[in-house]
Amino acid sequence: MTRNKEDYIKEIYKLGGAEQQVNNKQIAEILNVSPASVTEMLGKLQKEELIVYEPYKGTKLTEEGMKAAVTLLRGHRLWEVFLIEHLGYTWSEAHEDAERLEHVAPARLIDRLEKYLDYPAFCPHGNAIPQADGKMRIPKLKSLVEMQAGESSTIRRVTEENDLMDYLQELGIHIGSKVVVEEFGACEGPVTIRVDNTQKQLSYKAAGMVYVDEK
């Protein structure tokens, strides 16, 4: 399978394509490609029996498609753990290089990497890592903008966008940090939070991509 096809399969899985139909617009937006390119690729993936595509309804992964997606996602997130914990990568650097490594590492290397890392359940950005059988633990989370002023929780996941990850690391915001929402600026203005007893401000957009425990 080509890298381009693998990217489609992985993103369809992340959009929920294992359980439900994903529409073409969602795929085009997340991969930053034209609707015509999506339609063309989905035709190819259906011929290889990796998806079931219904025009005007959407796309769902087949069993083989799900296996391929889980393998890619598992490798990606294990590489992120290794690169950050053992090679001193930043969040965004690890995400970038894991995107490359996921396409070239054989299954036996990923199995040994997982064992070496002592079977982590989550990547450094807080995303669940699938086990070899596809199972993974998905906690219930909500974004900072869904919290109430004065509410406290623990940061568990951030959206994997390079600019956002660099921004959060510069602010000293980490997975596992204790956070209190102190104030919401008017008209989706800055969100004032206290992280590990230090006051910080996030843009409303960024706050919507930081997730905490849902109580």
Solvent accessible surface area in square Angstrom, and as a share of the most:
residue,aa,sasa,rsa
1,M,110,0.49
2,T,78,0.46
3,R,118,0.43
4,N,82,0.42
5,K,33,0.14
6,E,29,0.13
7,D,33,0.17
8,Y,6,0.02
9,I,0,0.00
10,K,3,0.01
11,E,19,0.08
12,I,0,0.00
13,Y,32,0.12
14,K,84,0.36
15,L,43,0.21
16,G,18,0.17
17,G,0,0.00
18,A,17,0.13
19,E,134,0.60
20,Q,106,0.47
21,Q,75,0.33
22,V,1,0.01
23,N,71,0.36
24,N,37,0.19
25,K,141,0.60
26,Q,68,0.30
27,I,0,0.00
28,A,9,0.07
29,E,116,0.52
30,I,80,0.41
31,L,41,0.20
32,N,140,0.72
33,V,56,0.32
34,S,54,0.35
35,P,94,0.59
36,A,78,0.60
37,S,46,0.30
38,V,0,0.00
39,T,66,0.38
40,E,109,0.49
41,M,15,0.07
42,L,0,0.00
43,G,28,0.27
44,K,89,0.38
45,L,0,0.00
46,Q,72,0.32
47,K,176,0.75
48,E,78,0.35
49,E,126,0.56
50,L,15,0.08
51,I,2,0.01
52,V,78,0.45
53,Y,36,0.14
54,E,66,0.30
55,P,81,0.51
56,Y,228,0.87
57,K,133,0.56
58,G,2,0.02
59,T,0,0.00
60,K,77,0.33
61,L,7,0.04
62,T,31,0.18
63,E,116,0.52
64,E,98,0.44
65,G,0,0.00
66,M,61,0.27
67,K,112,0.47
68,A,23,0.18
69,A,0,0.00
70,V,16,0.09
71,T,73,0.43
72,L,10,0.05
73,L,5,0.03
74,R,15,0.06
75,G,2,0.02
76,H,4,0.02
77,R,18,0.07
78,L,0,0.00
79,W,26,0.09
80,E,0,0.00
81,V,4,0.02
82,F,46,0.19
83,L,8,0.04
84,I,39,0.20
85,E,118,0.53
86,H,87,0.39
87,L,101,0.50
88,G,65,0.63
89,Y,61,0.23
90,T,56,0.32
91,W,13,0.04
92,S,9,0.06
93,E,81,0.36
94,A,0,0.00
95,H,24,0.11
96,E,77,0.34
97,D,39,0.20
98,A,0,0.00
99,E,40,0.18
100,R,133,0.48
101,L,53,0.27
102,E,12,0.06
103,H,35,0.15
104,V,113,0.65
105,A,20,0.16
106,P,69,0.43
107,A,66,0.51
108,R,174,0.64
109,L,73,0.36
110,I,7,0.04
111,D,67,0.35
112,R,168,0.61
113,L,13,0.07
114,E,17,0.08
115,K,137,0.58
116,Y,137,0.52
117,L,21,0.10
118,D,112,0.58
119,Y,131,0.50
120,P,30,0.19
121,A,43,0.33
122,F,60,0.25
123,C,5,0.03
124,P,25,0.16
125,H,0,0.00
126,G,6,0.05
127,N,15,0.08
128,A,7,0.05
129,I,6,0.03
130,P,0,0.00
131,Q,97,0.43
132,A,78,0.60
133,D,97,0.50
134,G,24,0.23
135,K,140,0.59
136,M,57,0.25
137,R,155,0.56
138,I,117,0.59
139,P,49,0.31
140,K,157,0.67
141,L,36,0.18
142,K,33,0.14
143,S,6,0.04
144,L,0,0.00
145,V,39,0.22
146,E,104,0.47
147,M,5,0.02
148,Q,128,0.57
149,A,66,0.51
150,G,59,0.57
151,E,42,0.19
152,S,51,0.33
153,S,7,0.04
154,T,11,0.06
155,I,0,0.00
156,R,96,0.35
157,R,68,0.25
158,V,0,0.00
159,T,35,0.21
160,E,33,0.15
161,E,84,0.38
162,N,51,0.26
163,D,123,0.64
164,L,9,0.05
165,M,0,0.00
166,D,56,0.29
167,Y,74,0.28
168,L,0,0.00
169,Q,57,0.25
170,E,147,0.66
171,L,48,0.24
172,G,30,0.28
173,I,0,0.00
174,H,91,0.40
175,I,57,0.29
176,G,37,0.35
177,S,6,0.04
178,K,127,0.54
179,V,0,0.00
180,V,49,0.28
181,V,0,0.00
182,E,61,0.27
183,E,107,0.48
184,F,64,0.27
185,G,24,0.23
186,A,90,0.70
187,C,136,0.81
188,E,122,0.55
189,G,16,0.15
190,P,70,0.44
191,V,0,0.00
192,T,14,0.08
193,I,0,0.00
194,R,82,0.30
195,V,2,0.01
196,D,81,0.42
197,N,132,0.68
198,T,71,0.41
199,Q,101,0.45
200,K,38,0.16
201,Q,105,0.47
202,L,2,0.01
203,S,53,0.34
204,Y,70,0.27
205,K,151,0.64
206,A,4,0.03
207,A,0,0.00
208,G,22,0.21
209,M,32,0.14
210,V,0,0.00
211,Y,48,0.18
212,V,0,0.00
213,D,38,0.20
214,E,88,0.39
215,K,168,0.71
